Amino acid sequence: MSFVTFVDQLFAGLSLAFVLFFSAAGLNLVWGVLGVMNFAAGSVYMLGAYLTTSVIARLGASALGWTAALIVVPLAVAALGAVAEVLLLRRTYREEDENQQFMLTLALSYLVAGGILLAFGTHFRTVSLPGFLGGSWHVLGATLPVYTVVTIAFGLAVTAAIWLGLYRTRAGLLTRAAVDDREMLSVLGVDVNRLYSAVFAVGIGLGALGGVLIAPQGAVSTNLETTALVPAFIVVVTGGLGNMTGALLAALTIGIVQSFATLQNATLAQLTPYAVMSAVLLARGLSGRRWALG
């Protein structure tokens, strides 16, 4: 393998890894704090992609259009997530009924997917990039798409923001405390219901952000729900349920390995996430650990 090919595949793998991480981070956050496995993550990812096509269609493939997509779409979907948490999930926490939570998030998934079909139809949609994101940079002989490099840089920035939010803010301190003792927080005067709504909203918004980033990299279709949900769950399981650092490492490993595997066989490369997950689970065993904000 030449050095140029190595650099090309490495950057492609990193770009894929951060898209995977956003969906997985949303799943991990909701699971770790609320104890809810959000089966609507795939439809939220798809919603983010479809709303991006709508924003770009209205504002154009310009700096304004893409800035609006990156900011407005995740925030709008996060707001919808907060409403859904209040109306559907809030009453299930006390009972700790995982079956009910599973059915509610599954129902939410179908509602979102149905709404997308009604609003956008079944036709494939594409998104154009503005000129300054559509070109390529030549680095050490390798040709790197500008959008790939920007995706990686943006991914690093958001990942840093997640870490800072969890470990360097009062909201992050309360979030981590809620994992261990919700009742104690309530006694101390913290509005735990509001905290849970905010956590669910952030988790949903991160999933939508993944959809925004993936929209220009291929056709936007209703298949995105499945193609996003399964890899996100694989990243979560591989990294450890509730483990943010583990999810990041798992996403990076899967993204990079899959990128290089594509050079050998594109079809077999699709099995890479399953192979990585199996290898990790066999190596460490099933620890049964529920949460680790490590």
C-alpha positions in Angstrom: 0.0 0.0 0.0 1.4 3.4 -1.0 1.6 6.3 1.5 -0.9 8.3 -0.6 -3.4 5.5 -0.4 -2.9 5.1 3.3 -3.6 8.8 3.9 -6.7 8.8 1.7 -8.2 5.8 3.5 -7.2 7.1 6.9 -9.1 10.3 6.4 -12.1 8.6 4.9 -12.2 6.3 7.9 -12.0 9.2 10.4 -14.8 11.0 8.6 -17.0 7.9 8.8 -16.0 7.3 12.5 -17.3 10.7 13.6 -20.6 10.3 11.9 -20.9 7.0 13.7 -19.9 8.5 17.0 -22.6 11.2 17.0 -25.4 8.6 16.7 -23.7 6.3 19.2 -23.0 9.2 21.6 -26.7 10.1 21.6 -27.6 6.5 22.3 -25.1 6.2 25.1 -26.1 9.5 26.8 -29.8 8.5 26.9 -29.0 5.0 28.1 -26.5 6.0 30.7 -28.5 8.7 32.3 -32.1 7.7 31.7 -31.6 4.0 31.4 -33.6 4.0 28.1 -32.4 2.2 25.0 -33.6 4.6 22.3 -34.8 2.6 19.3 -35.8 5.9 17.6 -32.1 6.8 17.0 -32.2 5.6 13.4 -35.3 7.5 12.4 -33.9 10.6 14.1 -30.7 10.3 12.1 -32.8 10.0 8.9 -34.9 13.0 10.0 -31.7 15.0 10.3 -30.7 14.1 6.8 -34.1 14.9 5.3 -34.4 18.2 7.1 -30.9 19.1 5.7 -32.2 18.6 2.2 -35.1 20.9 2.9 -32.9 23.6 4.4 -30.5 23.5 1.6 -33.3 23.5 -1.0 -34.6 26.7 0.6 -31.4 28.6 1.4 -29.2 27.1 -1.3 -25.9 25.2 -1.2 -24.1 28.2 0.3 -22.3 29.0 3.5 -25.5 30.3 4.9 -27.5 27.2 4.0 -25.0 24.8 5.5 -24.5 26.9 8.6 -28.2 26.9 9.1 -28.4 23.1 8.6 -25.6 22.4 11.1 -27.2 24.6 13.8 -31.0 24.7 13.1 -31.6 21.1 12.2 -30.0 19.5 15.4 -31.6 22.2 17.6 -35.1 21.7 16.0 -34.9 17.9 16.3 -33.6 18.2 19.9 -36.6 20.3 20.8 -38.9 17.7 19.3 -37.0 15.1 21.4 -37.7 17.1 24.6 -41.4 17.2 23.8 -41.4 13.4 23.2 -39.6 12.8 26.4 -42.2 14.8 28.4 -45.2 13.3 26.7 -44.0 9.6 26.3 -41.1 8.7 28.5 -41.3 10.7 31.7 -44.0 8.6 33.3 -42.1 5.4 32.8 -39.0 6.2 35.0 -40.5 5.6 38.4 -41.8 2.2 37.3 -38.5 1.3 35.6 -40.5 -0.6 33.0 -38.0 -1.3 30.3 -40.5 -3.0 28.1 -42.8 0.0 28.1 -39.8 2.3 27.3 -38.8 0.0 24.5 -42.3 0.0 23.0 -42.5 3.8 23.3 -39.2 4.5 21.6 -40.1 2.0 18.9 -43.5 3.7 18.4 -41.7 7.0 18.2 -39.4 5.6 15.5 -42.4 4.6 13.4 -44.1 8.0 14.0 -41.0 9.8 12.8 -40.5 7.5 9.8 -44.1 7.9 8.8 -43.9 11.7 9.1 -40.9 11.7 6.8 -42.8 9.6 4.2 -45.7 12.0 4.4 -43.6 15.1 4.2 -40.9 14.1 1.7 -42.3 11.0 -0.1 -40.2 8.0 -1.2 -38.0 9.7 -3.8 -34.2 9.8 -3.3 -32.9 13.2 -2.5 -29.4 14.7 -2.9 -27.7 17.6 -1.3 -25.1 19.8 -3.0 -22.1 21.3 -1.2 -21.1 24.9 -1.5 -18.0 25.5 -3.7 -15.6 26.0 -0.8 -16.5 22.5 0.6 -16.7 20.7 -2.7 -13.1 20.7 -3.8 -10.0 18.8 -2.7 -6.8 19.6 -1.0 -3.5 18.0 -2.0 -1.5 17.0 1.1 1.8 15.1 0.8 0.7 13.8 -2.5 -2.7 12.6 -1.3 -6.0 14.1 -2.6 -8.3 14.8 0.3 -11.9 16.0 -0.2 -12.4 19.3 1.6 -15.7 18.1 3.1 -14.0 15.0 4.6 -11.4 17.2 6.3 -14.0 19.6 7.6 -16.2 16.7 8.9 -13.2 15.4 10.9 -12.4 18.9 12.3 -16.0 19.5 13.1 -16.2 16.1 14.7 -13.2 16.8 16.9 -14.8 20.1 18.0 -18.1 18.5 18.9 -16.4 15.7 20.7 -14.4 18.2 22.7 -17.6 20.1 23.5 -19.3 16.9 24.7 -16.3 16.2 27.0 -16.2 19.7 28.4 -20.0 19.7 28.9 -19.8 16.5 30.9 -16.7 17.3 33.0 -16.3 21.0 33.2 -19.9 22.4 33.7 -22.4 22.2 36.5 -24.9 20.7 34.1 -22.4 17.9 33.4 -21.8 17.3 37.1 -25.6 17.0 37.7 -25.9 14.7 34.7 -23.3 12.3 36.0 -24.8 12.5 39.5 -28.2 11.6 38.1 -26.8 8.3 36.9 -26.1 7.2 40.5 -28.8 8.8 42.6 -31.8 10.5 41.1 -33.6 10.7 44.4 -30.7 12.5 46.1 -30.6 15.1 43.4 -34.3 15.7 43.9 -33.8 16.1 47.7 -31.1 18.7 46.9 -33.6 20.7 44.9 -32.5 19.8 41.4 -35.4 19.6 38.9 -34.5 16.0 37.7 -37.4 16.0 35.2 -36.0 19.0 33.5 -32.5 17.5 33.5 -33.8 14.3 32.0 -35.6 16.2 29.2 -32.4 18.1 28.5 -30.3 14.9 28.3 -32.8 13.2 26.0 -32.9 16.3 23.8 -29.1 16.4 23.6 -29.0 12.7 22.7 -31.6 13.2 20.0 -29.8 16.3 18.7 -26.5 14.4 18.3 -28.2 11.8 16.3 -29.7 14.4 14.0 -26.3 16.0 13.6 -25.0 12.7 12.3 -27.8 12.8 9.7 -26.8 16.4 8.7 -23.2 15.4 8.1 -24.0 12.3 6.1 -26.6 13.9 3.8 -24.1 15.2 1.1 -22.2 11.9 1.1 -24.8 9.9 -0.8 -28.5 9.7 -1.7 -30.8 10.5 1.2 -33.5 7.8 1.4 -35.7 5.9 3.8 -32.9 3.3 4.0 -30.9 5.6 6.2 -32.9 4.5 9.3 -31.6 1.0 9.1 -28.2 1.8 7.9 -27.7 4.2 10.8 -29.4 2.4 13.7 -27.5 -0.9 13.4 -24.0 0.6 13.2 -24.8 2.9 16.1 -25.9 0.0 18.3 -22.7 -1.9 17.3 -20.6 1.1 18.3 -22.5 1.3 21.7 -22.1 -2.4 22.4 -18.5 -2.5 21.3 -17.6 0.5 23.4 -19.7 -0.5 26.4 -23.2 0.6 27.2 -23.0 4.2 28.6 -19.2 4.5 28.0 -18.6 7.6 26.0 -14.8 7.1 25.7 -15.4 3.5 24.6 -18.0 4.6 22.0 -15.4 7.1 20.6 -12.7 4.4 20.4 -15.1 1.9 18.9 -16.3 4.3 16.3 -12.7 5.2 15.3 -11.7 1.6 15.1 -14.7 0.6 13.0 -14.5 3.6 10.7 -10.8 3.2 10.0 -10.9 -0.6 9.7 -13.9 -0.5 7.4 -12.2 2.2 5.2 -9.1 0.1 4.7 -11.1 -3.1 4.2 -12.9 -1.4 1.3 -9.7 -1.6 -0.6 -9.8 -5.4 -0.6 -13.5 -6.1 -1.0 -16.3 -3.4 -0.7 -18.9 -6.0 0.0 -17.0 -7.8 2.8 -16.1 -4.4 4.3 -19.7 -3.9 5.3 -19.2 -6.8 7.7 -16.4 -4.9 9.5 -18.5 -3.5 12.3 -19.7 -7.0 13.2 -16.2 -8.4 13.1 -14.8 -5.6 15.3 -17.7 -6.0 17.8 -17.2 -9.8 18.0 -13.5 -9.5 18.5 -13.9 -6.9 21.3 -16.6 -8.9 23.1 -14.5 -12.1 22.9 -11.4 -10.3 24.1 -12.9 -8.6 27.2 -15.9 -10.8 27.9 -19.4 -9.5 28.8 -18.7 -7.4 31.9 -22.3 -6.3 32.5 -21.2 -2.8 33.3 -24.1 -0.3 32.9 -22.4 3.1 32.9 -18.9 4.5 32.7 -18.5 8.1 31.8 -14.8 7.4 31.2 
